[in-house]
Amino acid sequence: MAVRIHGLTRAASGKTRLPSVWSLITVAIALPIAMPIVAILLSLISPTSDVWTHLRETVFFEYVINTIALLACVAVLSAVVGVGCAWLTATKDFPARRLFAWTLILPLAAPAYVVAYAYADMFSYSNPIQVWLREYDVFDLSLPPIRSLFGAAFVLSFTLYPYIYLLAYNAFAQQAGSLTEAGRTLGASTRRMFWKITLPHSRPAIAGGLALVLMESAADFGVVDFYGVQTLTNGIFRTWYAMGEHQAAMQLAGWLFLIVVLLVVFEQLARRGLHVNPLSRNAPALRSNLTGWRAILAFVCCALPLSFGLVLPAALLTMHAFHTGDPTFGADFISFVFNSVSVASIAAILTAICAVCLIYSLRLRGERPLMRLGVRTATLGYAIPGMVLAVGVIGPLTAIDKAVANWIQSLFDTNIGLIMTGSVAALVFVYLARFLTIAFNSIESGMARIHPNYDDAARSLGAKPLKLLRQIHLPLLLPAILTGMLLVFVDVVKELPATLILRPFNFETLATRAYRLASDERIAEASTACVFIIVVGLIPTAILATRNFGLRLTTQYR
């Protein structure tokens, strides 16, 4: 006989049962992921070194101010673009609205650093547009310098605004039509209804998307490094590689981690008030028809973000790839593709396995606070920049590597070298820690659609948890698992800062190949790797667009 006491199963003899296998699996997944986070936090209270003192007295405040200024510029521009396009496509009808409704998400397929390379070439002194402006003295003007803080904000805004657009579109499209009708009966204009009804009602969704944009911007390295903007991510990389100072880089990473924590808190606070009182007639609002110059203006407002965020950069890079391209295109370039595909595949498989274990543990013992804490810890990595995770993990993994190597040396008199930090294992581990949340969210949504009655029926027939998972849940979860793996695969292919820091010697991926060539101002040669990355990213982005907008495009019109 057993009784429940505060969530613990205690036998009649008074002995507490040992933790279940699923609880141990959750802890085994959460603890390694928490390791770099703990290392980063400890660095904030560690004794200051001479290098850190020098950084603090010279460039630290410049790093912080530039990071905050970049986030502020990105916040304003991406919010204007994302909210404006979402409001037009969700509440108005104009030419090509249906096309824009789903294509405005596509800039997510292009990594920001790839778009930055294209614009750097487009705005270069020798670019045909610049030459034409100088030759014909058009308005006595030239294109503004793109390699600046505002140029970085421009690139980040037009590649990340889809986060805001997607959430804002759903919020605008789901608003009750009776709210709009009530405003009109009171004589409110379209502008007044937008500021007083539509925008406040959608505030939580917009703020949540904005938080995602800011977290991605704070984590960016490729754009700010290529454009020479001195932010915290750029400072971490310089301190690590140029100065060889691990401790000082850890402390800079700690400050970046604090900024990200503030953004996470902002996101949680922004979600307050997401639910509103239900209405008696909750029909969606009808779209109003735009004609004349208003329709043309709406078309242009939606076409510009799509052009700036994807079409123009992709067209320029594709042209370079055909005319110039990577000089190693062939067997050597295939090795870059193989490296990217191999580590991305391994990371996708591992994240799917860990996500299934975490979700099934929650399904079995989700009432236990310790279990929920373990899952929360394991899925915290996506909110942490890849560079911070890479810097935080290198110290603990190096210590483990040395301990294992010394132990093997003492037992077998054999030097095995560094197993983790000397191979792709450390790189795959950071991918797992950072992108586990993506697979978890995808598979969790699939598990939520499996009714608990399936579990009860199987248990009544004597099925054990593992057999239940193998024969019932996994077949039903297969589409969600494959979707999660695909999303992780693409994000790993695009990941740059963690790959730069942790990759073994002579290990090049598509992302690092593009970065290395672009850093040498060989953008035309880097275009081949950039085009490959964009094409890979278009696959899940198109799937996401189809899922979110495939059924919404039949909404009635006014």
N, C-alpha and C positions, 0 to 999 in steps of 0.2 A: 504494500500500500504506500502511496506517495501523496504528499500534499504540497500545495504551492505557497511559498512564503516570500513575498516581495520579489516575484519573478524568478526565484530559485526553486529547483525541484529538490526536495529533501526527503530522503527515504525515512521509513518508520524508525530505523535504528538511530537516526540522528545524523547520519553521515551525508554530506552534500555530494551530489553526483559531479563527476568531472565535466568540464565544458564539452559540448558536442563537437563533432568533427567540423561542422559548418561554422561554428564560432571560432575555432582555431584557424580555419581557412581565412576568415575575414580578418583576423588579427595578423596573420601571415602576409596578407596583401597590404594592410593599412600601415604596418610598422615601417617597412622599407620606404614607402612613399612619404611618410612623415619624417624620415631621416634627414633629407636635405632642408626641409623647412625648419627643423630644430637647429640644424647647423647654422642656418642663416640668422635665426633669432639669437643664438649664442654669440654670434660675431658682433652683434650690437653692444653687448656688455663686456666684450673681451678687452684686454688692455690695448691701448692705442700704440701703433708702431710709428716710426719716424716717417714712413711713406704716407701713412694715413694723416698724420699731422700736416705734412706738406700739402696733400690734396685738399684738406679742409681749409687751409690758409690761402690756397691759390684758386683752384677750379671747382671746388665742391658746390659752392653757392651758384656758380654759373650753370653747373649741371642741373641743379634743382630748379632754378628759375627758368631755364630753357625747357625743361620737361613740363613744368606747369604751364608755361606760355604755349607750348605745342598742344597740350591737352585742351587749353581754352580755345585756341583757334579751331582745332578739329571739332570740338563740341558745337561751336556756333555754326560752322559751315555744314557739317554733316547733319545737324538737326534741321537746318533750313531746307537742305536738299531732300533728306529722307521724309520729313513730315510733309513738305510741299507736294512731292510726287505721290505720296500715299493718299493725301487728301484729294488730289485731282483724279487719280485712277479709281478711287473707291467711291467718290460722291458725284463725279461728273462724267458726262459722255461726250467724247470728241473723237476725231479720226485717229485710228490706230491705238485706241485706249486698251483694247483687249491684248494687243501685242505688247504694249508697254507694261501692262499689269504684271506679266511674269518675266519679261526680259530685264526689267530694272533690277532683278536680283543677280543677274549674271556677273557683274563686276566682282562678286565674291570669288569667282573662279581664278582671278588673276592675283597673285601675291603682290602686296604693295611694293616690294623691292623690284619686282619685274616691271611694273608700271613706272617706277621711278627711273629705271634705266632708259625706258623709251622716251620719257619726257626730257631727260638730260640730253639725249641725242637730238630731240626735236627742237630744244631751245639752245643748242650749242651755237657757237659763233660761225661755224662753217656750214650750218644747216641751210638748205636752199631758201627757206623762208627768210632767215636772217640776211642772207646774201641779197635777196630781192629787195628787202626793205632798205638796205644800205645803198644798193645800186640805184634805185629809183627814188630814194629820199622820200618815202611815203610818210607823210605827216611828220617827217624828221624824228621818227620814233623807231625803237627796236624792241624786241620782245623782252620782258622783264627777266631778271636772273632767276632761274628755277632752283638753283642750289642755295637755298636759304631756309630759314625756319618757316616762312610762309609757303615756300614751295613744297616743303615736306608736309605741311598741314594740308595743302591742296591735294597732293597725291593720296595721303591717308584718308582724307574725307571722301574722295570720289571712289575709293576702293572699299571703304567700310560702311558707307551710308546704308547699304542694303540691310544691315542689322536693324536700324531704326525703321527703314521703309517697311520691312516685313511685319514687324510687330504693330506699327502704326496703321498699316493697311488693314490688318485683321481687326484692330480696335475700331477704326472708322466704319468698316463694312458691317460690323456686328451691332452698331448703335441702333437703337430703336427709332423707327421713323416718326413715332408720336412725339419724340423730343423736338425734332425739327418742325413738325407741324404746329406744336404748341408755341414755339418761338415765332413762327410766321404769323400765327393768329394774334400775337401780341405786337405785331408790327416791327419785329427785329429784322435788320438787313442781313444779307449773307455774311458780311464781314463781322457783324456783331454776334451772330450765331456761332461763327467759328471760334471767336475768342471767349465767349461766355458759355457755350454748350459743348461744342464738338471737342475743342482742345482740352478743357478740364476733364471731360469724361474719359479721354484717352491718355491722360497724364501718366498713369502707372506704366502702361505699355511703352510709351515714348521714352520715359526715364530708364526703363529696363534696357531698351535697345541702346540708348545713349551710354549706359554704363558698360555694355559690351564693347562698344566702339572705343571708349576711353581705355579700357583694359588692354585691348589689342594695340592701341596707339602707344600706351606706356611700355608695352613689351617689344615694340618694333626696334629692330636694329639695322636692317638692310637699308631703309630709306634714310634715316638720320646719319648713318655712317657714310653713305654715298654722297649725300648732300652737305656733309661737313657740319652738321648741327650737333653741338656739344650737349648731349643729354646724358642721363644716368646710364642707359644701356651702352652708349658709346664709351662712356668713362669706364664702365666695368670691363669692356673688351680691351680697351687700351691698357688699363692697369694690369690686366691678366697677361696679355701678349707682349706689349711693348716694354713694360716694366718688370714683368715676371713676379708680381707681388700678389700672392694668393690671398693673404689676410686682408689687405686693403681692398681687393676686389670683392671679397665677401662682405665687408662693411658697406661698400657702395651698394651691393645687391640687397643688403638689409634695408637700406633706405628706400630702394625701389619697391621692395616687398611691402613696406609700410604704406606707400602710396597706393599700391594695388589693394591692400586691405581696406583703405578708406573708400576706394571705388566699390569694393564688394559690399561694404556697409551702406553706401549710397544706393546701391541696387536693391538691397533688402528693404531699406526705408521707402524707396520709390514704389515698391509693390504694395505698400499699404493703401487701402482704399480701392483695390482692384475690383472688388465686388460691389455692385450697386443694388439698390432695391429693385426687384422685378416689377415690370409694368404689366397692366392687364392686357395690353395689346402690343406684343414685342415683335412687330414686323420690322424687317430691315428698311432703312430709308431708301426711297427711290432716287435714282440718279437724275440730276438735271442736265439738260442738253445744252451744250455750248455751240454757238455758231459764230461765223464771221471772224473778226480779229481775236475774240476770246478763244475760239477753238484753235486758231493758229498759235496763239501764245501758250496755251496748254500743251500743244504738240511740241513746241520748242523747249518748254520747261522740262518735259520728260525725256526729250531726245538728247539734250546736252549732258546730263549725268551719265547716261548710258554710253555716249560717245567718249566723254572724258575718262570714264572709269574702265572701259574695255575696248570699244571699237577702234579708236585712234591708236592707242598703244599696241594692240594686237595686230592691227594692219601694218604699222611701221615695223614691228619686230618680224612679222611674216615676210615682208619685203626684204629685210636684211637677211633673213634666213635663206631665201631663195637666191639672192644676189651674191652674198658673201658666206655667211654661215660659219659654223665651227670648223676650223682646219683639221681637227681630228675626227671629223664625221666619218664613221666606218667602224672598224673593230675597236678602237680606243673609245669612241663615243658610246658604243654599245656597253662597254664596261661601266660607264657612268649611269646609264639606264639600268643596267643589271644591279648595281649597288643600291640605287634608289628603290627599285622594285623589291629587292631582297629584304632590306631592313624595314621597308614599309609593310611588306607581307608578314614578316615575323612579328612586328609590333601590332598589326591588325589582329592576328591570330591570338596573341597573348592578351590583348585588351579584351577581346571577345570572351575568352575563357575566364578571365578575372571578373568581368562584368556579370557573366552568367552566375558565377559562384556567389558574388555579392548579392545579386538580386534574389537568388534562390534562398540564401541565408535569411534575407529580410522576410521572404514569404513564409519561411518556417518559424523564425523566431524574431520577427520584427517588433514584438512588444517589449523586448529588452533594451533598455537605454544604452548599454554597452555595445550592443550590436549596431544600433543606429549611429552611435558615435564612431565606430569603426568604419562603417560605410561612408559616413560624412567625411572622415579623414582621407579615405582612399580616393574619393572623388573631388578632392580639393585642388588637385594639381592644375586643372585647366585655368583656374583663376591666377596662376602664378606664371610669370614670363619664363619662356624656355631658357633664357640666359641665366636667370636666377636659379632655376633648378639645376642647370649644368654646373654652375659655380658651387652651389651648395652640396652637390653630390660627390664632387671630385675628391674632397678631403676624406669623408667616411669610406668611400670605396677604395681609395689608396691605402688607408689603414687596414682594411680587410684584406686587400691583396697582399700586403706585406706580411700580415700575420699568417695567412694561408701558405705563402711561399716559404716563410721561415719554418713552419710546421712540417711541410713536405720535405724541406731541405734536411731537417733534423731526423726525420724518419727514414727517408730513402736516399739521402745524399744526392738529390736531383734538384736542379734549379729550374722551376717551371715558369719563371717570369711573372709578369702581371697579367692575370687572367681577365679581370674586369676592365681595368683602365687601359690595358694594352690591346684590346680588341673592340669589336662593335657591341659588346655586352653592355657597357656603360651607356652607350648611345641608345640602345634599345630600351634600357631601363628608364631613361629620361622620357623617351617617347611614351612608354607605358604610363609613367606617372602623370604626364601632361595631358594625354589624350584618352585616358580611361573614362573620363566623364562623358565623352562623346558616345562611346559604345554603351556605357551604362544608361544614358538617357534614351537611346534608341531601343535597347532591349527592354528597359523598364516599361516603356509605352506598350511594347508587345505583350509583356507579362500581365499588364493591367487588363488586357482584353481576354485573358484566360480566366474563366469564372472559378472561384474556389470550390464549386461543386465537383469539378473534375478531380481535385485533390481528395475530397471527402469520399467520392465513389471509389477511387483507386485504393485508398487506405482501408475502406471497408472490405476490399477483396484481398487484403494482406500485403499490398505493395509497400516496399520500403522507400524512403525518400530518394535514394539514388536511382532506383528502378523507375520511380515516378518521373524523375527528371529526364531520364534517358528515353522513356517510351511515350510520355505524354507531352511534357513541356518543350523539349528540344525540337520535335517535329513542328509544333505550332509556332515556336519562336524563330524558326529558320529564316523567314523573310526579314524580321527585325534584326537578327544577328548579322545577316549579309549586308543590310543597309548600314549598320554600325561599323562593320569592318571596312566597307567602302569609304565611309566618311573619314575614318582614322587613316586609312591608306593614303588618301589625298592630302590630308593635313601633314602627314609625315613627309611626303614628297616635297611639300612646300616649306617645311621647317628649315630655317637657316641658322640662327645663332647657336642653338644647342649642338647642331651638327658641326659647326665650325670649331667649337671648343672641344668636343669629345671625340671627334672622328680619329681613327688611327692614322698613322702616317701613310701617305700614298693612297688614301681612301677618298675618292671623289664621288659626290652625288651630283644630280642635275642642279640642285640649289647651290652647292659650293662651286661647281664649275661655272655657273652663271656669275656668281659673286666674284670669283677670282678674275675672270676675263673683264668684267665690268670695272673692277677696281683698277685694272691696267688701262682703262679707257678703250677697251676693245669691245664696244657695245655691239657692233655688227657681228662679231664672232660669238658673243654671248647670246645672240638672238635665238640660236637653234635650241639651246637648253631652255630658254625662256618660253619659247613656243610649245615645247613638249610639256612643260609644267602647266601652262594655261589649258592645253587640250585635256590633260588629265583632270584638272580642276573643274572643267565644264561638265563632266559626267555627273557627279553628285549634285552640282548646283542645278542642273536641268531637272534632276529627279526631285529636288526640293521644291523647285518652282512648279512642277507638275502637280505635286501633292497638295500644295497650298492654294493653287489657283485653278486647278482643273475643273473644280465644281463650282467656283464662284463666278465664272464668266457668263453664266446664264441669268444673272440677276436682272430684274425688270428695269426698264428705263422710263423716264418721264419725257 
